[in-house]
Amino acid sequence: MQDAARHPSSNPTPARGLDLQGAFNLLARDAIHERPIDETLRMLTEVCARMLIVERTGLWALADGRSTLECLDLYSLSLNEHSAGLRLERANYPHYFAGLQREEMIVADDAATHPCTFEFRHDYLLPNGITAMLDTPIHVRGELQGVLCIEQVGPHAGWTPMQRMFAAAVANLVALALVQNEASTVRERLNETSNRLRALFECSNEAVVIARATDGTIIDVNPAASRLLGRPRGELLNRPQTILHPEEDAEHYRRLFSEHTAARQSTPLACEILNAGGERIAVELSAHFIDADAGEGIVQKILRPRPSGAESRG
């Protein structure tokens, strides 16, 4: 099997004599905060190999409908190199895939004979000189997502309790990094969606006013609404929606707003609004109720000018 996409490291000296618990504490504090996910994974595999003094440490992710393990990063201690891209098919290693689903950790002191890893003997273990494997499944929200695979080349005296504990701790850090990366990706997508919606709102030719459903307080207006009303956005924000209408009709529109909000009606209404110059403008008002977070809905009002002489009260 050939490694792909090699990336040299900047620190070639193994950290032999360092306390594993101290190393984990450093990782937990510094490893996964504000780092790109690929950089985090490379750092974790390299530190793991150096702390445990093992030749190969890799992170593999389930892919293709969970039928394949794909190598996200494989660090070689002696070469001081990172690689990625290897793929292992479930069809070729059914016992290993079953072991990942079943075991908390695969502890193979003799990888060529262990019931979960013997399938790798001819096409993976022997070509790479691997004698022992310590593989920790990685779960995210209770579901298997991949595996941290620690592979020893050459003589092996047996995996120690400290090595097993450190491997489990690093696997937990990988899971945390994946969760944080997923959350960050979701936030970025939400921000992109929000920016697109904001652009549509700002550029719309139709006058749009957004108010809280609970009390009718205006929380946003677009430029088209400002132009129609002849008032700057800042003058309208945090004011009651009745400010849009003639003062003598305020109670009528307050009641109308409450009735439509309670019924969540979206039937267009004929009404009048008042611009900054005191001019009455006949409009058709379409109100749409939108559920928001924490149970506090909003009402989106679209104001469309009507021909003069049309009926003006809802």
N, C-alpha and C positions, 0 to 999 in steps of 0.2 A: 504494500500500500504506500502511495506517495503522499507526502504532506504538501499542502498548497498554501500560497499567500504568506510567506515567511516575513516576520517583522523582528528585527534585532532589538534586544533590550539594551538599556544604558548602564546596567549594574550587573557585571558578570560574576561577582564574588558571592558564593553561598554564605548565608548567615548561619553558620554552624553553631553553636553554643548559646543561641538566644532562647529565652524562656518562651515556650509555646503559648502559655496563657497570656503573657505580656504582649506577645505578637498579636494574638487575637484581639486583645483590648485595643491595641493601636488600630487594627483593621476596622473594628466596630465603630471607632470614633471618626476615622478619617477616610475609610475606603470608598464609601458609596455616596457621599454627599457632594452634590454639585459636580459630578463627573459624568461624561458621556458613558453610556452603557458599555460600549465596546472597550473603552479604556479601563473601566471598572473590572470587566471580566479578565482582561489581560493581566491586570495588576493582581487579582486574586489567584489566578493560576500560578503566576510566577512566585508570589510570596509563599503560597502553599508548598510548592516544590522546594523552595529554599529552606523553609522552616522544618519540613519533614525530611529533607535531604533525599529526595526521590528524583529519578531521572525524568519522568514524564507526568504532567498533570494536565488534564483536559476537562473542558465543559462541553457537554453535548445536549442538544435540544431535540425533543420529539418534533417530527415534521411529517408532512404527507399523510394526514389523517392518522397520526400516531403509528405509522408503519415503518418509520425510518428514524434513526438517530443521526443528526447532523452536527459535526464538530464546529462549535463557535470559536473555540480557542484551545490550542494545545501548546503547552510550553515544554521545551526540552532544556534541562538544566545544563548538560555538558556542552550543548551547542549554543546555549543562551539565545534561543530563537523561539518565536511564536509562529504558529501556523494555524490554518483553518481549512474547512471544506471537506474533510473526510465524511463518508456516509456509511452507515451500517444498516442493513435491511433486516427487519423482523423475520422475514422468511428464511434468512440464512442463520439466524441466531435466536430461535424461539425460546430456548431455555434461559438465555440471558434476559430477554425482554420480559419473560414471565417472572424472573427473579426481581427485576426492578419494581414490578407491580406488587410483589409479595413481601420482599425483605425490607427492613429498615436500613440495612447496610450489607453489601456483599463483601465479606472478608475472605479473600482468596489468597492464602499464603502460598499455595501451589496452584497458579492460575490454569495450568495445563490439565489438572485433574478435578478442579472444583466443579460441582454440578451446574453452576450458573455460568462459568467462563470457559469450560473445556472446548466449546464450539469455536473459540478464537484460535486454537492451537496452531493450525497450519497456515492460515492466511493473515494472522495478526500478531500472535505471540512470538512465534519462532522468527519471522522476518525482522521484528523489532527487538528481539532479545529480552522480551518481557517475561519475568518469572512470577511476579505476584501483582495482584490488583486489589485496591481498596476503593469500592465504588459506593457512593452515597446518593440515593435518589433525591431529586429536588422537587418539592411540592409547592405549588402556589395555590392558596385558597383550598387546600385539601386535595388538589388534583395533580397527578404526576406530570411534570413539564420537561424533565431532563435528568441529567446525572453528572455529578462531579466524579471523575475517574482518575484515581491516583495509581500510577504504574511504576513498579520497581524493575530495573534492569540489572541483571547479574545476581550475585549472592543475596539471599534474603533470610533473615532470622525470625521473621514473624512480625505481624503488625501489633504494636503496643497499644495499651489502653489510651495513652496520651495521644498517639497518632490518630486513633479512631475518634477521640473527642474533638481534636482539632479539625479533622475532616468534616465531622458533623457541623461544627461551628461555621466553617467556611461555606458549607452548603446552605446553611441558614442565611448567611450574608448574601449569597447569590440570589436566593429567593426574595430577600428584602430588596435587593437592587432591581430585580425584575419587576416587583410590585411598584417601586418608586418610578421606574422608567415608564411603566404602563400608565401610571397616574399622570406623569408629566406629558406623555403623548396625548392623553385624553384632554388635558388642560390646553395644550397647544391647538388641538383640533377645535375645541370649544371656542378658543380665542379667535381662530380663523373664521369659524362660522359666525361668531358675534361681529367680527369686523365686516364680513360680507353683508350681514343683515343691517348693520349700521350704515354702510354705504348705500344700500337700497333705500333705507329710511331717509337718509339725508338728501338723496338725489331724486326722490319721487316727486313727480309733478303734482300729485294730489296732496292736499293739506291733511296731515295726520297729527292728531293729539292723543296722547296716552295718559290715562288717569287711573288712580287706584280705585279698585272696585268697592272698597270698604267705605270710603268717604268722598270720592269724586275729586280728590286733590290731583292737580295736573303734575305729572312727573317728567313729561318730555313732550316736545313739539318739534316738528321738522321745519326746515327753512320755508317750505311752501306754505305751511300754516302761519308762520310769522309774517310772510308777505301778505297773505289774505287778510289777516287781522291787523296788519300795520303795526305790530308790536314786536320788540325783540324777545328772543327766547327767555332771557333772564327775567323779564317782566311778567312772564306767564307761569314760570315754574313755582311749584308749591302754593299756588293759588287755587281756590275752589273752581270747579269746572263751570260754575254759573257765571264766572267773569266773562265767558265767551258770549253771553247773551245780554240783551237789554236788561237793565236793572229791575224794571217794573215786572219783568217776566221771570225773575230769578226763582221764585217759589215754584212756578209751573215747571220749569226745567229741572229743578232739584227733585221734584216728585217724579217726573218722567224718567230721570236718570235712575232713581231708586227702583222704580217699577221694572225697567228694562234689565237692570243689573240682577234683580232678584229672579226674574224669569229667564235671564240669559238670552233675551231676544236680540235678533240681529236685523229685524225689519227696518228698512230705511224710513227715516222720519223727515217731514218737511218742517223746518224751523228757521229762526232768524238768529244771526250772530251780529255782534256790534264791533266795528273796527275802531281804531284809535281816534279817528276823526269824528266818532259818534254816528257814523252812517250804518243803517241797518242793511244787512246783506242776507238775501234769501238763499238758503242752502238746503241740500239734502244731506242728512246726517246718517251714516251707517255706523253702528256700534257693534264691536265684536268682543266678546268676553274671552279672556285667555287665562287659563290656570297658571299660577306661578308657584315658586317655592314657598314652603312654610304655610301653605294654604291661603296665601294672600294673592288674589287674582288681580288682573289689570283689565282695563277696558280700552280698546283701540277705537278711536273715533276718526272716521274719514269724512271730511267736509267738502261737498261738491256744490259750487254756485249753481243756482237755478235761474231760469229766465225771469225777468222782472214781471210782476203781476201775478205770479203763481201763489197758491195758498201758502201762508207763511208760518202757521202754528201747528205743532204736533198735538 
